């Protein structure tokens, strides 16, 4: 059993039901998708979801980046309700399924329920060793900061010591992210952020830049690191150099920023202050 108290780690992101199947490269090309990429779908992808459920054998899997991370954390901690998840779902069977699966894993889900918009879904398309994600946020896109203001959720936030938010959520409710990050800095807690996908740095850089000074731990992969560097105007593609520059960005607390960049099968780059450490990946 975990010695950590309940509600130690809060995660916040988009709870989505993954619709997973195996496709050919031609299917990705047809719908303008790239291998190993993650995007928000637009109107042109509506028919893609119809085609998937009609013509393919699909598997429905509870998803959402942060929610999945919390499920793994619960598996490691082996004690229920050490983690809490904030996000928005619809009042429908998909939302109920997400809640059931998360609770079975030990996550304390505190969803904001939208009674008029359906639970979000994400096409998880497998092509060989590659995966392409196309998310239809739906209800997840309706999360509002006032959900955090509820008395019961304020108590949870006060209990928490660690916060994990994905870059994906920057497209939904930046004020909610700022609230958690500011609280974390004020009470010397630890706020962590995942860059999540290149498009976050490419198209939401202003909002991302408002949050970075409050980030204690920054996660990303090599593609996300490159997009982050490009958005800053850093003329380098070296992951170690980008990590060093990210760690050195202005910060509102005196706690050194930790930067963790993965590179698939290549070593994980970890920077704290000006110290670079590489951890080999077991193949």
GUZANU-509555 format. One record per residue (C-alpha): residue number from 1; residue in one letter; z, y, x. Coordinates in nm, 2 decimals, decimal comma. Each point is the difference from the previous one (the first is absolute). Example, Ala and Ser with C-alpha at 12.3 -4.5 7.8 and 13.67 -1.06 7.14 Angstrom:
ATOM    nr   rest        Z        Y        X
ATOM     1      A     0,78    -0,45     1,23
ATOM     2      S    -0,07     0,34     0,14
// end
This chain:
ATOM    nr   rest        Z        Y        X
ATOM     1      X     0,00     0,00     0,00
ATOM     2      X    -0,08     0,35     0,12
ATOM     3      X     0,30     0,22     0,11
ATOM     4      X    -0,20     0,31    -0,12
ATOM     5      X     0,13     0,16    -0,32
ATOM     6      X    -0,22     0,01    -0,32
ATOM     7      X    -0,27     0,27    -0,02
ATOM     8      X    -0,01     0,05     0,38
ATOM     9      X    -0,38     0,04     0,02
ATOM    10      X    -0,21     0,20    -0,25
ATOM    11      X    -0,38    -0,05    -0,02
ATOM    12      X    -0,23     0,22    -0,19
ATOM    13      X    -0,37    -0,05    -0,06
ATOM    14      X    -0,25    -0,12    -0,26
ATOM    15      X     0,09    -0,33    -0,17
ATOM    16      X    -0,34    -0,18    -0,06
ATOM    17      X    -0,11    -0,34    -0,12
ATOM    18      X    -0,24    -0,14     0,26
ATOM    19      X    -0,31    -0,17    -0,14
ATOM    20      X    -0,09    -0,22     0,30
ATOM    21      X    -0,31    -0,20     0,06
ATOM    22      X    -0,25    -0,10     0,27
ATOM    23      X    -0,34     0,18     0,01
ATOM    24      X    -0,31     0,03     0,21
ATOM    25      X    -0,08     0,30     0,21
ATOM    26      X    -0,28     0,08    -0,24
ATOM    27      X     0,26     0,06    -0,28
ATOM    28      X     0,18     0,25     0,22
ATOM    29      X    -0,33     0,17     0,08
ATOM    30      X    -0,09     0,01    -0,37
ATOM    31      X     0,32     0,20    -0,09
ATOM    32      X     0,00     0,21     0,31
ATOM    33      X     0,30    -0,16     0,16
ATOM    34      X     0,08    -0,06     0,37
ATOM    35      X     0,17    -0,30     0,17
ATOM    36      X     0,36     0,06     0,09
ATOM    37      X     0,01     0,33    -0,20
ATOM    38      X     0,22     0,13    -0,28
ATOM    39      X    -0,12     0,26    -0,25
ATOM    40      X     0,07     0,14    -0,34
ATOM    41      X    -0,26    -0,11    -0,25
ATOM    42      X    -0,20     0,24    -0,21
ATOM    43      X    -0,19    -0,03    -0,32
ATOM    44      X    -0,28    -0,20     0,17
ATOM    45      X     0,24    -0,28     0,07
ATOM    46      X     0,10    -0,06    -0,37
ATOM    47      X    -0,28    -0,25    -0,04
ATOM    48      X     0,10    -0,17     0,32
ATOM    49      X     0,34    -0,10    -0,15
ATOM    50      X    -0,19    -0,13    -0,30
ATOM    51      X    -0,23    -0,21     0,22
ATOM    52      X     0,29    -0,14     0,20
ATOM    53      X     0,19    -0,13    -0,30
ATOM    54      X    -0,31    -0,13    -0,17
ATOM    55      X    -0,20    -0,16     0,28
ATOM    56      X     0,26    -0,09     0,27
ATOM    57      X     0,31    -0,22     0,02
ATOM    58      X     0,27     0,25     0,05
ATOM    59      X     0,37    -0,02     0,08
ATOM    60      X     0,25     0,26    -0,13
ATOM    61      X     0,26     0,09     0,26
ATOM    62      X     0,28     0,26    -0,03
ATOM    63      X    -0,09     0,27     0,26
ATOM    64      X     0,04     0,35     0,12
ATOM    65      X     0,05     0,06     0,37
ATOM    66      X     0,37     0,11    -0,01
ATOM    67      X     0,10    -0,24    -0,27
ATOM    68      X    -0,14    -0,29     0,21
ATOM    69      X     0,19     0,13     0,30
ATOM    70      X     0,32     0,00    -0,20
ATOM    71      X    -0,06    -0,36    -0,12
ATOM    72      X    -0,04    -0,10     0,37
ATOM    73      X     0,32     0,19     0,09
ATOM    74      X     0,19    -0,18    -0,28
ATOM    75      X    -0,13    -0,33     0,13
ATOM    76      X     0,14     0,08     0,35
ATOM    77      X     0,33     0,14    -0,13
ATOM    78      X     0,05    -0,29    -0,24
ATOM    79      X     0,22     0,19    -0,23
ATOM    80      X    -0,11     0,17    -0,33
ATOM    81      X    -0,02     0,37    -0,07
ATOM    82      X     0,02     0,12     0,36
ATOM    83      X    -0,32     0,19    -0,07
ATOM    84      X    -0,11     0,23    -0,28
ATOM    85      X    -0,35     0,09    -0,11
ATOM    86      X    -0,13     0,31    -0,17
ATOM    87      X    -0,34     0,02    -0,16
ATOM    88      X    -0,17     0,03    -0,34
ATOM    89      X    -0,15    -0,28    -0,22
ATOM    90      X    -0,13    -0,02    -0,35
ATOM    91      X     0,18    -0,16    -0,29
ATOM    92      X    -0,21    -0,31     0,00
ATOM    93      X    -0,01    -0,37     0,12
ATOM    94      X    -0,11     0,10     0,35
ATOM    95      X     0,29     0,23     0,04
ATOM    96      X     0,24    -0,27    -0,13
ATOM    97      X    -0,16    -0,25     0,24
ATOM    98      X     0,05     0,24     0,30
ATOM    99      X     0,37     0,06    -0,10
ATOM   100      X     0,06    -0,38    -0,04
ATOM   101      X    -0,15    -0,09     0,33
ATOM   102      X     0,18     0,28     0,19
ATOM   103      X     0,34    -0,09    -0,16
ATOM   104      X    -0,06    -0,36     0,09
ATOM   105      X    -0,04     0,10     0,36
ATOM   106      X     0,33     0,20    -0,02
ATOM   107      X    -0,14     0,35    -0,03
ATOM   108      X     0,18     0,25    -0,22
ATOM   109      X    -0,30     0,15    -0,18
ATOM   110      X     0,06     0,34    -0,16
ATOM   111      X    -0,35     0,06    -0,15
ATOM   112      X    -0,09     0,31    -0,19
ATOM   113      X    -0,17    -0,14    -0,32
ATOM   114      X    -0,31     0,17    -0,14
ATOM   115      X    -0,05    -0,10    -0,36
ATOM   116      X    -0,36     0,12    -0,02
ATOM   117      X    -0,16    -0,09     0,33
ATOM   118      X    -0,06    -0,36     0,12
ATOM   119      X     0,16    -0,15     0,31
ATOM   120      X    -0,21     0,06     0,31
ATOM   121      X    -0,21    -0,27     0,16
ATOM   122      X    -0,16    -0,06     0,34
ATOM   123      X    -0,31    -0,21     0,09
ATOM   124      X     0,09    -0,20     0,31
ATOM   125      X    -0,33    -0,13     0,12
ATOM   126      X     0,00    -0,27     0,28
ATOM   127      X    -0,31    -0,04     0,21
ATOM   128      X     0,06    -0,25     0,28
ATOM   129      X     0,28     0,15     0,21
ATOM   130      X    -0,05     0,35    -0,15
ATOM   131      X     0,17     0,15    -0,30
ATOM   132      X    -0,11     0,30    -0,21
ATOM   133      X     0,23     0,18    -0,24
ATOM   134      X    -0,11     0,22    -0,29
ATOM   135      X     0,29     0,13    -0,21
ATOM   136      X    -0,01     0,13    -0,36
ATOM   137      X     0,33     0,18    -0,01
ATOM   138      X     0,02     0,06    -0,38
ATOM   139      X     0,37     0,02    -0,09
ATOM   140      X     0,10     0,01     0,37
ATOM   141      X    -0,17     0,34     0,02
ATOM   142      X     0,23     0,14    -0,26
ATOM   143      X     0,33    -0,02     0,19
ATOM   144      X     0,20     0,33    -0,03
ATOM   145      X     0,28     0,13     0,21
ATOM   146      X     0,24     0,03    -0,30
ATOM   147      X     0,03    -0,38     0,01
ATOM   148      X     0,20     0,05     0,32
ATOM   149      X     0,22     0,26    -0,17
ATOM   150      X     0,15    -0,26    -0,25
ATOM   151      X     0,37    -0,04     0,06
ATOM   152      X    -0,03    -0,38     0,07
ATOM   153      X    -0,28     0,06     0,25
ATOM   154      X     0,19     0,28     0,17
ATOM   155      X     0,28    -0,24     0,06
ATOM   156      X    -0,24    -0,25     0,16
ATOM   157      X    -0,14     0,27     0,22
ATOM   158      X     0,35     0,10     0,12
ATOM   159      X     0,07    -0,37     0,08
ATOM   160      X    -0,31    -0,06     0,20
ATOM   161      X    -0,01     0,03     0,38
ATOM   162      X    -0,37    -0,06     0,05
ATOM   163      X    -0,32     0,11    -0,18
ATOM   164      X    -0,35    -0,14     0,03
ATOM   165      X    -0,29     0,18    -0,16
ATOM   166      X    -0,37    -0,07     0,04
ATOM   167      X    -0,27     0,25     0,06
ATOM   168      X    -0,17    -0,12    -0,32
ATOM   169      X     0,27     0,17    -0,20
ATOM   170      X    -0,10     0,34     0,14
ATOM   171      X    -0,29    -0,01    -0,24
ATOM   172      X     0,25    -0,04    -0,29
ATOM   173      X     0,32     0,21     0,04
ATOM   174      X     0,06     0,18     0,33
ATOM   175      X     0,31     0,19    -0,15
ATOM   176      X     0,17    -0,34    -0,05
ATOM   177      X    -0,07    -0,09     0,36
ATOM   178      X     0,13     0,34     0,13
ATOM   179      X     0,32    -0,05    -0,21
ATOM   180      X     0,08    -0,34     0,15
ATOM   181      X    -0,09     0,12     0,35
ATOM   182      X     0,20     0,32    -0,02
ATOM   183      X     0,31    -0,20    -0,13
ATOM   184      X    -0,04    -0,24     0,29
ATOM   185      X    -0,01     0,28     0,26
ATOM   186      X     0,29     0,18    -0,16
ATOM   187      X     0,23    -0,30     0,01
ATOM   188      X    -0,13    -0,14     0,33
ATOM   189      X    -0,16    -0,31    -0,16
ATOM   190      X    -0,34    -0,15     0,11
ATOM   191      X    -0,32     0,09    -0,17
ATOM   192      X    -0,31    -0,21     0,08
ATOM   193      X    -0,37     0,06    -0,10
ATOM   194      X    -0,30    -0,22     0,02
ATOM   195      X    -0,34     0,17     0,05
ATOM   196      X    -0,14    -0,27    -0,22
ATOM   197      X    -0,38     0,07     0,03
ATOM   198      X    -0,24     0,23     0,18
ATOM   199      X    -0,08     0,19    -0,31
ATOM   200      X     0,35     0,14    -0,02
ATOM   201      X    -0,04     0,19     0,32
ATOM   202      X    -0,36     0,09    -0,08
ATOM   203      X     0,05     0,14    -0,35
ATOM   204      X     0,37     0,07    -0,05
ATOM   205      X     0,08     0,13     0,35
ATOM   206      X     0,17     0,32    -0,13
ATOM   207      X     0,25    -0,19    -0,21
ATOM   208      X     0,05    -0,26     0,28
ATOM   209      X     0,08     0,29     0,24
ATOM   210      X     0,27     0,13    -0,22
ATOM   211      X     0,18    -0,34     0,01
ATOM   212      X    -0,05    -0,09     0,37
ATOM   213      X     0,29     0,23     0,13
ATOM   214      X     0,24    -0,20    -0,22
ATOM   215      X    -0,12    -0,34     0,12
ATOM   216      X     0,23    -0,20     0,23
ATOM   217      X    -0,23    -0,31     0,03
ATOM   218      X    -0,38     0,01    -0,04
ATOM   219      X    -0,20    -0,32    -0,05
ATOM   220      X    -0,38    -0,05     0,01
ATOM   221      X    -0,28    -0,21     0,14
ATOM   222      X    -0,26     0,09     0,25
ATOM   223      X    -0,25     0,13    -0,26
ATOM   224      X     0,26     0,21    -0,17
ATOM   225      X     0,12     0,14     0,33
ATOM   226      X    -0,36     0,10     0,09
ATOM   227      X    -0,03     0,18    -0,34
ATOM   228      X     0,33     0,17     0,06
ATOM   229      X    -0,11     0,12     0,35
ATOM   230      X    -0,33     0,12    -0,13
ATOM   231      X     0,17     0,20    -0,28
ATOM   232      X     0,22     0,17     0,27
ATOM   233      X    -0,30     0,07     0,22
ATOM   234      X     0,12    -0,22     0,28
ATOM   235      X    -0,29    -0,11     0,21
ATOM   236      X     0,11    -0,35     0,07
ATOM   237      X    -0,04    -0,35    -0,15
ATOM   238      X     0,27    -0,16     0,23
ATOM   239      X     0,27    -0,14    -0,23
ATOM   240      X     0,27     0,06     0,26
ATOM   241      X    -0,10     0,36     0,05
ATOM   242      X    -0,01     0,06    -0,38
ATOM   243      X     0,35    -0,16    -0,04
ATOM   244      X     0,14     0,22     0,27
ATOM   245      X    -0,15     0,31    -0,16
ATOM   246      X     0,13    -0,11    -0,35
ATOM   247      X     0,35    -0,06     0,14
ATOM   248      X     0,00     0,35     0,15
ATOM   249      X    -0,10     0,19    -0,32
ATOM   250      X     0,26     0,25    -0,13
ATOM   251      X     0,30    -0,16    -0,17
ATOM   252      X     0,27     0,15    -0,21
ATOM   253      X     0,28    -0,23     0,13
ATOM   254      X     0,11    -0,07     0,35
ATOM   255      X    -0,05    -0,37    -0,04
ATOM   256      X    -0,30    -0,12     0,22
ATOM   257      X    -0,30    -0,11    -0,20
ATOM   258      X    -0,10    -0,36     0,03
ATOM   259      X    -0,38    -0,08    -0,03
ATOM   260      X    -0,12    -0,35    -0,06
ATOM   261      X    -0,38    -0,07     0,01
ATOM   262      X    -0,14    -0,35    -0,05
ATOM   263      X    -0,34    -0,11     0,13
ATOM   264      X    -0,07    -0,33    -0,17
ATOM   265      X     0,01    -0,27     0,27
ATOM   266      X     0,06     0,26     0,28
ATOM   267      X     0,35     0,11     0,11
ATOM   268      X     0,21     0,21    -0,24
ATOM   269      X     0,05     0,35     0,15
ATOM   270      X     0,35     0,15    -0,04
ATOM   271      X     0,10     0,35     0,11
ATOM   272      X     0,34     0,16    -0,01
ATOM   273      X     0,00     0,34     0,16
ATOM   274      X    -0,22    -0,03     0,30
ATOM   275      X     0,06    -0,37     0,06
ATOM   276      X    -0,28    -0,24    -0,08
ATOM   277      X     0,07    -0,37    -0,06
ATOM   278      X    -0,26    -0,27    -0,09
ATOM   279      X     0,08    -0,32    -0,18
ATOM   280      X    -0,25    -0,28     0,03
ATOM   281      X    -0,12    -0,17    -0,32
ATOM   282      X     0,04    -0,38    -0,01
ATOM   283      X    -0,34    -0,15    -0,09
// end
